[in-house]
Amino acid sequence: MTVKKVSKKHLDRSSNNHSTILSPGSKAPNFSLNTTPDQKVSLADFRGRPVVIAFYPADWSPVCTDQLSLYNQILSEFQKFNAEILAISVDGVWSHLAFAKDRNLHLPLLSDFEPKGRVSQSYGAYRPTTGECERALFVVDDKGIIRWSYLSPDGVNPGADGILNALEKIYPEKERLNR
């Protein structure tokens, strides 16, 4: 897996590097999106636990493949925080299913296909010039409040350090042990 190195300074920036994505302190817009042709996943399903939302441009692209493969490899790290990770793009359900099967992904891929980009638009993570999602990350706390957000350059895998650091700040070890 080839991943561009990103400096720690780059990872520590939050949403202030782009004015359109929702910033920390905002209420996370609820959504209900298909993960299979007959199954939907809603943000409200996870109330009471943290959620990581990873918007990404497209199935099958090299950087998206690397990014989602990394998250898949470290699912146990997210589980330490009782956090669910949801990956969202405007690709259709059938593309998601084929992509997940081909890449052996075990995290939900949600389709923001129709109306195209409605959910990503509500988070400020939609790029109308290409019709794709921005590469944007959000950590939503157990009460539905965005506690961290980050917009990555399109061709850069943002990795997981920023997400894990945000989860650690929200749920320090002592608090995790008492959950």
Secondary structure, DSSP 8 states (H G I E B T S, - for coil): -------HHHHH--GGGSSSS--TTSB----EEEEETTEEEEGGGGTTS-EEEEE-S-TT-HHHHHHHHHHHHTHHHHHTTT-EEEEEESS-HHHHHHHHHHHT--S-EEE-TTTTTHHHHHTT-EETTTTEE-EEEEEE-TTSBEEEEEEE-TTS---SHHHHHHHHHHS-HHHHHT-
